[in-house]
């Protein structure tokens, strides 16, 4: 009873990649040419990408523009998080202290 369960944190990009790569069967590019409007409507209405395939291999996807903007925003956030983690690790390994914000602003002439 006193035993705690430790949950593993999965990076957002792993979740997104897994989710989007495991959805519907891809549409051949030949079929996509004939039904492009319907594919676009499907991606917009269902908020799931429609994968396009060449010789049975996924080569592209049609995705709702707002969904793509959200994904790009998440990717940018993840990049910032990873950069901050790398900076913290560098400070720990070198023993350097962080530079106070007020000092940074003064050095840049912003104060």
Backbone atoms as SQL, in Angstrom:
CREATE TABLE atoms (id INTEGER PRIMARY KEY, chain TEXT, resi INTEGER, resn TEXT, atom TEXT, x REAL, y REAL, z REAL);
INSERT INTO atoms VALUES
  (1, 'A', 1, 'UNK', 'N', 0.825, -1.198, 0.000),
  (2, 'A', 1, 'UNK', 'CA', 0.000, 0.000, 0.000),
  (3, 'A', 1, 'UNK', 'C', 0.865, 1.255, 0.000),
  (4, 'A', 2, 'UNK', 'N', 1.928, 1.267, 0.795),
  (5, 'A', 2, 'UNK', 'CA', 2.761, 2.446, 0.887),
  (6, 'A', 2, 'UNK', 'C', 3.656, 2.632, -0.321),
  (7, 'A', 3, 'UNK', 'N', 3.576, 1.725, -1.263),
  (8, 'A', 3, 'UNK', 'CA', 4.409, 1.784, -2.449),
  (9, 'A', 3, 'UNK', 'C', 3.881, 2.841, -3.416),
  (10, 'A', 4, 'UNK', 'N', 4.781, 3.708, -3.906),
  (11, 'A', 4, 'UNK', 'CA', 4.321, 4.726, -4.850),
  (12, 'A', 4, 'UNK', 'C', 4.628, 4.270, -6.273),
  (13, 'A', 5, 'UNK', 'N', 3.804, 4.710, -7.166),
  (14, 'A', 5, 'UNK', 'CA', 3.988, 4.398, -8.580),
  (15, 'A', 5, 'UNK', 'C', 4.594, 5.621, -9.241),
  (16, 'A', 6, 'UNK', 'N', 5.684, 5.412, -9.950),
  (17, 'A', 6, 'UNK', 'CA', 6.333, 6.520, -10.638),
  (18, 'A', 6, 'UNK', 'C', 5.918, 6.490, -12.106),
  (19, 'A', 7, 'UNK', 'N', 5.293, 7.567, -12.549),
  (20, 'A', 7, 'UNK', 'CA', 4.870, 7.667, -13.935),
  (21, 'A', 7, 'UNK', 'C', 6.004, 8.240, -14.769),
  (22, 'A', 8, 'UNK', 'N', 6.196, 7.679, -15.921),
  (23, 'A', 8, 'UNK', 'CA', 7.233, 8.145, -16.830),
  (24, 'A', 8, 'UNK', 'C', 6.674, 9.269, -17.694),
  (25, 'A', 9, 'UNK', 'N', 7.363, 10.370, -17.755),
  (26, 'A', 9, 'UNK', 'CA', 6.937, 11.480, -18.581),
  (27, 'A', 9, 'UNK', 'C', 7.406, 11.243, -20.010),
  (28, 'A', 10, 'UNK', 'N', 6.473, 11.316, -20.942),
  (29, 'A', 10, 'UNK', 'CA', 6.785, 11.114, -22.356),
  (30, 'A', 10, 'UNK', 'C', 6.806, 12.481, -23.028),
  (31, 'A', 11, 'UNK', 'N', 7.873, 12.788, -23.766),
  (32, 'A', 11, 'UNK', 'CA', 7.914, 14.077, -24.464),
  (33, 'A', 11, 'UNK', 'C', 6.728, 14.237, -25.413),
  (34, 'A', 12, 'UNK', 'N', 6.266, 15.459, -25.565),
  (35, 'A', 12, 'UNK', 'CA', 5.109, 15.754, -26.405),
  (36, 'A', 12, 'UNK', 'C', 5.322, 15.261, -27.826),
  (37, 'A', 13, 'UNK', 'N', 6.522, 15.444, -28.362),
  (38, 'A', 13, 'UNK', 'CA', 6.752, 15.048, -29.759),
  (39, 'A', 13, 'UNK', 'C', 6.599, 13.550, -29.953),
  (40, 'A', 14, 'UNK', 'N', 6.937, 12.747, -28.944),
  (41, 'A', 14, 'UNK', 'CA', 6.771, 11.294, -29.062),
  (42, 'A', 14, 'UNK', 'C', 5.287, 10.961, -29.150),
  (43, 'A', 15, 'UNK', 'N', 4.499, 11.609, -28.311),
  (44, 'A', 15, 'UNK', 'CA', 3.057, 11.392, -28.318),
  (45, 'A', 15, 'UNK', 'C', 2.460, 11.789, -29.663),
  (46, 'A', 16, 'UNK', 'N', 2.823, 12.984, -30.145),
  (47, 'A', 16, 'UNK', 'CA', 2.274, 13.471, -31.410),
  (48, 'A', 16, 'UNK', 'C', 2.682, 12.574, -32.572),
  (49, 'A', 17, 'UNK', 'N', 3.947, 12.186, -32.616),
  (50, 'A', 17, 'UNK', 'CA', 4.430, 11.330, -33.701),
  (51, 'A', 17, 'UNK', 'C', 3.682, 9.999, -33.704),
  (52, 'A', 18, 'UNK', 'N', 3.568, 9.394, -32.538),
  (53, 'A', 18, 'UNK', 'CA', 2.881, 8.106, -32.432),
  (54, 'A', 18, 'UNK', 'C', 1.423, 8.240, -32.836),
  (55, 'A', 19, 'UNK', 'N', 0.775, 9.295, -32.361),
  (56, 'A', 19, 'UNK', 'CA', -0.634, 9.496, -32.659),
  (57, 'A', 19, 'UNK', 'C', -0.843, 9.678, -34.158),
  (58, 'A', 20, 'UNK', 'N', -0.056, 10.526, -34.781),
  (59, 'A', 20, 'UNK', 'CA', -0.269, 10.830, -36.191),
  (60, 'A', 20, 'UNK', 'C', 0.223, 9.735, -37.129),
  (61, 'A', 21, 'UNK', 'N', 1.191, 8.955, -36.733),
  (62, 'A', 21, 'UNK', 'CA', 1.684, 7.901, -37.608),
  (63, 'A', 21, 'UNK', 'C', 0.811, 6.648, -37.555),
  (64, 'A', 22, 'UNK', 'N', -0.063, 6.557, -36.550),
  (65, 'A', 22, 'UNK', 'CA', -0.838, 5.325, -36.400),
  (66, 'A', 22, 'UNK', 'C', -2.308, 5.482, -36.778),
  (67, 'A', 23, 'UNK', 'N', -2.655, 6.572, -37.422),
  (68, 'A', 23, 'UNK', 'CA', -4.064, 6.796, -37.736),
  (69, 'A', 23, 'UNK', 'C', -4.502, 6.015, -38.976),
  (70, 'A', 24, 'UNK', 'N', -5.250, 6.627, -39.825),
  (71, 'A', 24, 'UNK', 'CA', -5.887, 5.957, -40.952),
  (72, 'A', 24, 'UNK', 'C', -4.905, 5.454, -42.008),
  (73, 'A', 25, 'UNK', 'N', -5.418, 4.582, -42.851),
  (74, 'A', 25, 'UNK', 'CA', -4.638, 4.062, -43.978),
  (75, 'A', 25, 'UNK', 'C', -4.315, 5.209, -44.935),
  (76, 'A', 26, 'UNK', 'N', -3.127, 5.219, -45.492),
  (77, 'A', 26, 'UNK', 'CA', -2.785, 6.296, -46.425),
  (78, 'A', 26, 'UNK', 'C', -3.552, 6.177, -47.749),
  (79, 'A', 27, 'UNK', 'N', -3.704, 7.317, -48.397),
  (80, 'A', 27, 'UNK', 'CA', -4.361, 7.396, -49.700),
  (81, 'A', 27, 'UNK', 'C', -3.253, 7.463, -50.753),
  (82, 'A', 28, 'UNK', 'N', -3.387, 6.708, -51.811),
  (83, 'A', 28, 'UNK', 'CA', -2.367, 6.772, -52.858),
  (84, 'A', 28, 'UNK', 'C', -2.402, 8.156, -53.504),
  (85, 'A', 29, 'UNK', 'N', -1.284, 8.585, -53.997),
  (86, 'A', 29, 'UNK', 'CA', -1.215, 9.904, -54.630),
  (87, 'A', 29, 'UNK', 'C', -2.126, 9.950, -55.852),
  (88, 'A', 30, 'UNK', 'N', -2.229, 8.855, -56.565),
  (89, 'A', 30, 'UNK', 'CA', -3.125, 8.797, -57.727),
  (90, 'A', 30, 'UNK', 'C', -4.563, 9.064, -57.300),
  (91, 'A', 31, 'UNK', 'N', -5.006, 8.404, -56.220),
  (92, 'A', 31, 'UNK', 'CA', -6.360, 8.639, -55.703),
  (93, 'A', 31, 'UNK', 'C', -6.503, 10.046, -55.148),
  (94, 'A', 32, 'UNK', 'N', -5.458, 10.538, -54.516),
  (95, 'A', 32, 'UNK', 'CA', -5.509, 11.874, -53.928),
  (96, 'A', 32, 'UNK', 'C', -5.707, 12.949, -54.993),
  (97, 'A', 33, 'UNK', 'N', -5.122, 12.758, -56.161),
  (98, 'A', 33, 'UNK', 'CA', -5.299, 13.719, -57.258),
  (99, 'A', 33, 'UNK', 'C', -6.779, 13.834, -57.636),
  (100, 'A', 34, 'UNK', 'N', -7.458, 12.703, -57.625),
  (101, 'A', 34, 'UNK', 'CA', -8.869, 12.688, -58.032),
  (102, 'A', 34, 'UNK', 'C', -9.801, 13.228, -56.951),
  (103, 'A', 35, 'UNK', 'N', -9.383, 13.157, -55.696),
  (104, 'A', 35, 'UNK', 'CA', -10.295, 13.532, -54.611),
  (105, 'A', 35, 'UNK', 'C', -9.678, 14.542, -53.655),
  (106, 'A', 36, 'UNK', 'N', -8.878, 15.457, -54.183),
  (107, 'A', 36, 'UNK', 'CA', -8.171, 16.416, -53.334),
  (108, 'A', 36, 'UNK', 'C', -9.120, 17.235, -52.454),
  (109, 'A', 37, 'UNK', 'N', -10.204, 17.759, -53.035),
  (110, 'A', 37, 'UNK', 'CA', -11.138, 18.570, -52.247),
  (111, 'A', 37, 'UNK', 'C', -11.719, 17.766, -51.086),
  (112, 'A', 38, 'UNK', 'N', -12.081, 16.518, -51.336),
  (113, 'A', 38, 'UNK', 'CA', -12.648, 15.670, -50.279),
  (114, 'A', 38, 'UNK', 'C', -11.603, 15.379, -49.201),
  (115, 'A', 39, 'UNK', 'N', -10.359, 15.191, -49.604),
  (116, 'A', 39, 'UNK', 'CA', -9.291, 14.928, -48.631),
  (117, 'A', 39, 'UNK', 'C', -9.066, 16.138, -47.748),
  (118, 'A', 40, 'UNK', 'N', -9.063, 17.313, -48.362),
  (119, 'A', 40, 'UNK', 'CA', -8.902, 18.549, -47.579),
  (120, 'A', 40, 'UNK', 'C', -10.057, 18.706, -46.602),
  (121, 'A', 41, 'UNK', 'N', -11.278, 18.496, -47.066),
  (122, 'A', 41, 'UNK', 'CA', -12.449, 18.590, -46.182),
  (123, 'A', 41, 'UNK', 'C', -12.354, 17.594, -45.033),
  (124, 'A', 42, 'UNK', 'N', -11.920, 16.374, -45.324),
  (125, 'A', 42, 'UNK', 'CA', -11.788, 15.349, -44.283),
  (126, 'A', 42, 'UNK', 'C', -10.779, 15.783, -43.221),
  (127, 'A', 43, 'UNK', 'N', -9.638, 16.288, -43.657),
  (128, 'A', 43, 'UNK', 'CA', -8.608, 16.729, -42.706),
  (129, 'A', 43, 'UNK', 'C', -9.126, 17.880, -41.848),
  (130, 'A', 44, 'UNK', 'N', -9.851, 18.796, -42.450),
  (131, 'A', 44, 'UNK', 'CA', -10.373, 19.948, -41.706),
  (132, 'A', 44, 'UNK', 'C', -11.469, 19.553, -40.729),
  (133, 'A', 45, 'UNK', 'N', -12.374, 18.679, -41.156),
  (134, 'A', 45, 'UNK', 'CA', -13.517, 18.324, -40.318),
  (135, 'A', 45, 'UNK', 'C', -13.149, 17.349, -39.203),
  (136, 'A', 46, 'UNK', 'N', -12.304, 16.373, -39.512),
  (137, 'A', 46, 'UNK', 'CA', -11.957, 15.341, -38.535),
  (138, 'A', 46, 'UNK', 'C', -10.751, 15.705, -37.678),
  (139, 'A', 47, 'UNK', 'N', -10.037, 16.750, -38.064),
  (140, 'A', 47, 'UNK', 'CA', -8.823, 17.164, -37.341),
  (141, 'A', 47, 'UNK', 'C', -7.844, 16.009, -37.182),
  (142, 'A', 48, 'UNK', 'N', -7.754, 15.205, -38.233),
  (143, 'A', 48, 'UNK', 'CA', -6.769, 14.128, -38.308),
  (144, 'A', 48, 'UNK', 'C', -6.103, 14.233, -39.671),
  (145, 'A', 49, 'UNK', 'N', -4.813, 14.033, -39.729),
  (146, 'A', 49, 'UNK', 'CA', -4.147, 14.129, -41.029),
  (147, 'A', 49, 'UNK', 'C', -4.571, 12.993, -41.960),
  (148, 'A', 50, 'UNK', 'N', -4.551, 13.277, -43.237),
  (149, 'A', 50, 'UNK', 'CA', -4.776, 12.258, -44.252),
  (150, 'A', 50, 'UNK', 'C', -3.421, 12.034, -44.907),
  (151, 'A', 51, 'UNK', 'N', -2.887, 10.837, -44.747),
  (152, 'A', 51, 'UNK', 'CA', -1.566, 10.531, -45.287),
  (153, 'A', 51, 'UNK', 'C', -1.665, 10.154, -46.756),
  (154, 'A', 52, 'UNK', 'N', -0.676, 10.576, -47.510),
  (155, 'A', 52, 'UNK', 'CA', -0.584, 10.247, -48.923),
  (156, 'A', 52, 'UNK', 'C', 0.576, 9.281, -49.094),
  (157, 'A', 53, 'UNK', 'N', 0.373, 8.277, -49.956),
  (158, 'A', 53, 'UNK', 'CA', 1.392, 7.239, -50.120),
  (159, 'A', 53, 'UNK', 'C', 1.805, 7.101, -51.582),
  (160, 'A', 54, 'UNK', 'N', 3.063, 6.782, -51.739),
  (161, 'A', 54, 'UNK', 'CA', 3.613, 6.440, -53.060),
  (162, 'A', 54, 'UNK', 'C', 4.228, 5.057, -52.921),
  (163, 'A', 55, 'UNK', 'N', 3.770, 4.152, -53.736),
  (164, 'A', 55, 'UNK', 'CA', 4.226, 2.752, -53.683),
  (165, 'A', 55, 'UNK', 'C', 4.047, 2.150, -52.282),
  (166, 'A', 56, 'UNK', 'N', 2.929, 2.506, -51.638),
  (167, 'A', 56, 'UNK', 'CA', 2.608, 1.945, -50.335),
  (168, 'A', 56, 'UNK', 'C', 3.325, 2.580, -49.155),
  (169, 'A', 57, 'UNK', 'N', 4.161, 3.578, -49.401),
  (170, 'A', 57, 'UNK', 'CA', 4.934, 4.222, -48.325),
  (171, 'A', 57, 'UNK', 'C', 4.444, 5.657, -48.111),
  (172, 'A', 58, 'UNK', 'N', 4.179, 6.031, -46.868),
  (173, 'A', 58, 'UNK', 'CA', 3.729, 7.387, -46.557),
  (174, 'A', 58, 'UNK', 'C', 4.807, 8.390, -46.965),
  (175, 'A', 59, 'UNK', 'N', 4.380, 9.393, -47.758),
  (176, 'A', 59, 'UNK', 'CA', 5.339, 10.390, -48.224),
  (177, 'A', 59, 'UNK', 'C', 4.916, 11.824, -47.894),
  (178, 'A', 60, 'UNK', 'N', 3.650, 12.026, -47.562),
  (179, 'A', 60, 'UNK', 'CA', 3.158, 13.372, -47.258),
  (180, 'A', 60, 'UNK', 'C', 1.855, 13.250, -46.478),
  (181, 'A', 61, 'UNK', 'N', 1.373, 14.399, -46.010),
  (182, 'A', 61, 'UNK', 'CA', 0.103, 14.409, -45.291),
  (183, 'A', 61, 'UNK', 'C', -0.623, 15.717, -45.553),
  (184, 'A', 62, 'UNK', 'N', -1.950, 15.638, -45.554),
  (185, 'A', 62, 'UNK', 'CA', -2.788, 16.819, -45.611),
  (186, 'A', 62, 'UNK', 'C', -3.326, 16.994, -44.202),
  (187, 'A', 63, 'UNK', 'N', -3.117, 18.184, -43.646),
  (188, 'A', 63, 'UNK', 'CA', -3.517, 18.438, -42.259),
  (189, 'A', 63, 'UNK', 'C', -4.184, 19.800, -42.172),
  (190, 'A', 64, 'UNK', 'N', -5.142, 19.937, -41.292),
  (191, 'A', 64, 'UNK', 'CA', -5.817, 21.210, -41.075),
  (192, 'A', 64, 'UNK', 'C', -4.786, 22.266, -40.687),
  (193, 'A', 65, 'UNK', 'N', -4.881, 23.441, -41.259),
  (194, 'A', 65, 'UNK', 'CA', -3.901, 24.499, -41.026),
  (195, 'A', 65, 'UNK', 'C', -3.816, 24.891, -39.546),
  (196, 'A', 66, 'UNK', 'N', -4.946, 24.984, -38.864),
  (197, 'A', 66, 'UNK', 'CA', -4.920, 25.340, -37.437),
  (198, 'A', 66, 'UNK', 'C', -4.262, 24.244, -36.607),
  (199, 'A', 67, 'UNK', 'N', -4.499, 22.992, -36.966),
  (200, 'A', 67, 'UNK', 'CA', -3.841, 21.891, -36.258),
  (201, 'A', 67, 'UNK', 'C', -2.336, 21.964, -36.449),
  (202, 'A', 68, 'UNK', 'N', -1.903, 22.274, -37.666),
  (203, 'A', 68, 'UNK', 'CA', -0.468, 22.401, -37.931),
  (204, 'A', 68, 'UNK', 'C', 0.140, 23.534, -37.117),
  (205, 'A', 69, 'UNK', 'N', -0.564, 24.666, -37.035),
  (206, 'A', 69, 'UNK', 'CA', -0.060, 25.784, -36.233),
  (207, 'A', 69, 'UNK', 'C', 0.104, 25.384, -34.770),
  (208, 'A', 70, 'UNK', 'N', -0.841, 24.615, -34.244),
  (209, 'A', 70, 'UNK', 'CA', -0.737, 24.142, -32.860),
  (210, 'A', 70, 'UNK', 'C', 0.470, 23.230, -32.683),
  (211, 'A', 71, 'UNK', 'N', 0.659, 22.315, -33.637),
  (212, 'A', 71, 'UNK', 'CA', 1.786, 21.380, -33.565),
  (213, 'A', 71, 'UNK', 'C', 3.106, 22.143, -33.641),
  (214, 'A', 72, 'UNK', 'N', 3.187, 23.124, -34.542),
  (215, 'A', 72, 'UNK', 'CA', 4.412, 23.916, -34.652),
  (216, 'A', 72, 'UNK', 'C', 4.670, 24.706, -33.371),
  (217, 'A', 73, 'UNK', 'N', 3.610, 25.212, -32.756),
  (218, 'A', 73, 'UNK', 'CA', 3.754, 25.913, -31.478),
  (219, 'A', 73, 'UNK', 'C', 4.279, 24.985, -30.392),
  (220, 'A', 74, 'UNK', 'N', 3.739, 23.764, -30.345),
  (221, 'A', 74, 'UNK', 'CA', 4.220, 22.777, -29.374),
  (222, 'A', 74, 'UNK', 'C', 5.678, 22.418, -29.630),
  (223, 'A', 75, 'UNK', 'N', 6.042, 22.296, -30.901),
  (224, 'A', 75, 'UNK', 'CA', 7.431, 21.976, -31.236),
  (225, 'A', 75, 'UNK', 'C', 8.360, 23.108, -30.799),
  (226, 'A', 76, 'UNK', 'N', 7.933, 24.345, -30.993),
  (227, 'A', 76, 'UNK', 'CA', 8.744, 25.494, -30.567),
  (228, 'A', 76, 'UNK', 'C', 8.883, 25.503, -29.039),
  (229, 'A', 77, 'UNK', 'N', 7.775, 25.238, -28.346),
  (230, 'A', 77, 'UNK', 'CA', 7.831, 25.167, -26.881),
  (231, 'A', 77, 'UNK', 'C', 8.792, 24.070, -26.431),
  (232, 'A', 78, 'UNK', 'N', 8.728, 22.911, -27.079),
  (233, 'A', 78, 'UNK', 'CA', 9.605, 21.798, -26.717),
  (234, 'A', 78, 'UNK', 'C', 11.058, 22.162, -26.972),
  (235, 'A', 79, 'UNK', 'N', 11.317, 22.860, -28.060),
  (236, 'A', 79, 'UNK', 'CA', 12.682, 23.301, -28.365),
  (237, 'A', 79, 'UNK', 'C', 13.198, 24.225, -27.269),
  (238, 'A', 80, 'UNK', 'N', 12.345, 25.141, -26.814),
  (239, 'A', 80, 'UNK', 'CA', 12.730, 26.057, -25.727),
  (240, 'A', 80, 'UNK', 'C', 13.012, 25.284, -24.440),
  (241, 'A', 81, 'UNK', 'N', 12.179, 24.301, -24.134),
  (242, 'A', 81, 'UNK', 'CA', 12.363, 23.492, -22.924),
  (243, 'A', 81, 'UNK', 'C', 13.686, 22.727, -22.988),
  (244, 'A', 82, 'UNK', 'N', 13.959, 22.124, -24.150),
  (245, 'A', 82, 'UNK', 'CA', 15.210, 21.380, -24.303),
  (246, 'A', 82, 'UNK', 'C', 16.425, 22.296, -24.204),
  (247, 'A', 83, 'UNK', 'N', 16.328, 23.502, -24.758),
  (248, 'A', 83, 'UNK', 'CA', 17.435, 24.461, -24.668),
  (249, 'A', 83, 'UNK', 'C', 17.654, 24.890, -23.214),
  (250, 'A', 84, 'UNK', 'N', 16.577, 25.095, -22.473),
  (251, 'A', 84, 'UNK', 'CA', 16.701, 25.476, -21.064),
  (252, 'A', 84, 'UNK', 'C', 17.326, 24.338, -20.256),
  (253, 'A', 85, 'UNK', 'N', 16.912, 23.101, -20.531),
  (254, 'A', 85, 'UNK', 'CA', 17.502, 21.944, -19.841),
  (255, 'A', 85, 'UNK', 'C', 18.993, 21.830, -20.152),
  (256, 'A', 86, 'UNK', 'N', 19.368, 22.045, -21.402),
  (257, 'A', 86, 'UNK', 'CA', 20.782, 21.985, -21.793),
  (258, 'A', 86, 'UNK', 'C', 21.578, 23.075, -21.087),
  (259, 'A', 87, 'UNK', 'N', 20.996, 24.264, -20.972),
  (260, 'A', 87, 'UNK', 'CA', 21.677, 25.361, -20.283),
  (261, 'A', 87, 'UNK', 'C', 21.866, 25.034, -18.797),
  (262, 'A', 88, 'UNK', 'N', 20.838, 24.454, -18.175),
  (263, 'A', 88, 'UNK', 'CA', 20.964, 24.064, -16.766),
  (264, 'A', 88, 'UNK', 'C', 22.054, 23.011, -16.586),
  (265, 'A', 89, 'UNK', 'N', 22.080, 22.031, -17.473),
  (266, 'A', 89, 'UNK', 'CA', 23.103, 20.983, -17.397),
  (267, 'A', 89, 'UNK', 'C', 24.498, 21.572, -17.580),
  (268, 'A', 90, 'UNK', 'N', 24.620, 22.527, -18.505),
  (269, 'A', 90, 'UNK', 'CA', 25.914, 23.170, -18.729),
  (270, 'A', 90, 'UNK', 'C', 26.357, 23.944, -17.485),
  (271, 'A', 91, 'UNK', 'N', 25.415, 24.662, -16.865),
  (272, 'A', 91, 'UNK', 'CA', 25.755, 25.409, -15.645),
  (273, 'A', 91, 'UNK', 'C', 26.200, 24.457, -14.544),
  (274, 'A', 92, 'UNK', 'N', 25.500, 23.330, -14.404),
  (275, 'A', 92, 'UNK', 'CA', 25.872, 22.362, -13.372),
  (276, 'A', 92, 'UNK', 'C', 27.250, 21.768, -13.639),
  (277, 'A', 93, 'UNK', 'N', 27.522, 21.439, -14.902),
  (278, 'A', 93, 'UNK', 'CA', 28.799, 20.798, -15.218),
  (279, 'A', 93, 'UNK', 'C', 29.979, 21.768, -15.140),
  (280, 'A', 94, 'UNK', 'N', 29.745, 23.048, -15.419),
  (281, 'A', 94, 'UNK', 'CA', 30.836, 24.031, -15.386),
  (282, 'A', 94, 'UNK', 'C', 30.932, 24.752, -14.052),
  (283, 'A', 95, 'UNK', 'N', 29.875, 24.675, -13.274),
  (284, 'A', 95, 'UNK', 'CA', 29.866, 25.371, -11.986),
  (285, 'A', 95, 'UNK', 'C', 29.555, 26.860, -12.097),
  (286, 'A', 96, 'UNK', 'N', 29.188, 27.317, -13.293),
  (287, 'A', 96, 'UNK', 'CA', 28.842, 28.727, -13.470),
  (288, 'A', 96, 'UNK', 'C', 27.478, 29.030, -12.866),
  (289, 'A', 97, 'UNK', 'N', 27.334, 30.247, -12.391),
  (290, 'A', 97, 'UNK', 'CA', 26.053, 30.714, -11.855),
  (291, 'A', 97, 'UNK', 'C', 25.285, 31.420, -12.972),
  (292, 'A', 98, 'UNK', 'N', 23.960, 31.401, -12.911),
  (293, 'A', 98, 'UNK', 'CA', 23.191, 32.134, -13.926),
  (294, 'A', 98, 'UNK', 'C', 23.429, 33.639, -13.792),
  (295, 'A', 99, 'UNK', 'N', 23.336, 34.347, -14.898),
  (296, 'A', 99, 'UNK', 'CA', 23.500, 35.805, -14.889),
  (297, 'A', 99, 'UNK', 'C', 22.149, 36.416, -14.542),
  (298, 'A', 100, 'UNK', 'N', 22.107, 37.288, -13.538),
  (299, 'A', 100, 'UNK', 'CA', 20.831, 37.914, -13.156),
  (300, 'A', 100, 'UNK', 'C', 20.227, 38.713, -14.318),
  (301, 'A', 101, 'UNK', 'N', 18.921, 38.682, -14.430),
  (302, 'A', 101, 'UNK', 'CA', 18.204, 39.346, -15.507),
  (303, 'A', 101, 'UNK', 'C', 18.536, 40.835, -15.561),
  (304, 'A', 102, 'UNK', 'N', 18.614, 41.483, -14.430),
  (305, 'A', 102, 'UNK', 'CA', 18.908, 42.905, -14.402),
  (306, 'A', 102, 'UNK', 'C', 20.273, 43.203, -15.021),
  (307, 'A', 103, 'UNK', 'N', 21.233, 42.308, -14.798),
  (308, 'A', 103, 'UNK', 'CA', 22.570, 42.475, -15.380),
  (309, 'A', 103, 'UNK', 'C', 22.514, 42.291, -16.906),
  (310, 'A', 104, 'UNK', 'N', 21.744, 41.325, -17.362),
  (311, 'A', 104, 'UNK', 'CA', 21.602, 41.100, -18.807),
  (312, 'A', 104, 'UNK', 'C', 20.975, 42.330, -19.461),
  (313, 'A', 105, 'UNK', 'N', 19.903, 42.841, -18.849),
  (314, 'A', 105, 'UNK', 'CA', 19.247, 44.043, -19.417),
  (315, 'A', 105, 'UNK', 'C', 20.218, 45.215, -19.448),
  (316, 'A', 106, 'UNK', 'N', 20.997, 45.401, -18.398),
  (317, 'A', 106, 'UNK', 'CA', 21.961, 46.508, -18.366),
  (318, 'A', 106, 'UNK', 'C', 23.017, 46.331, -19.458),
  (319, 'A', 107, 'UNK', 'N', 23.507, 45.117, -19.642),
  (320, 'A', 107, 'UNK', 'CA', 24.517, 44.860, -20.674),
  (321, 'A', 107, 'UNK', 'C', 23.970, 45.135, -22.084),
  (322, 'A', 108, 'UNK', 'N', 22.681, 44.917, -22.262),
  (323, 'A', 108, 'UNK', 'CA', 22.061, 45.147, -23.564),
  (324, 'A', 108, 'UNK', 'C', 21.516, 46.566, -23.718),
  (325, 'A', 109, 'UNK', 'N', 21.661, 47.381, -22.664),
  (326, 'A', 109, 'UNK', 'CA', 21.168, 48.752, -22.708),
  (327, 'A', 109, 'UNK', 'C', 19.655, 48.856, -22.638),
  (328, 'A', 110, 'UNK', 'N', 19.032, 47.879, -21.985),
  (329, 'A', 110, 'UNK', 'CA', 17.567, 47.855, -21.893),
  (330, 'A', 110, 'UNK', 'C', 17.049, 48.374, -20.560),
  (331, 'A', 111, 'UNK', 'N', 17.918, 48.735, -19.646),
  (332, 'A', 111, 'UNK', 'CA', 17.416, 49.188, -18.339),
  (333, 'A', 111, 'UNK', 'C', 17.514, 50.676, -18.179);
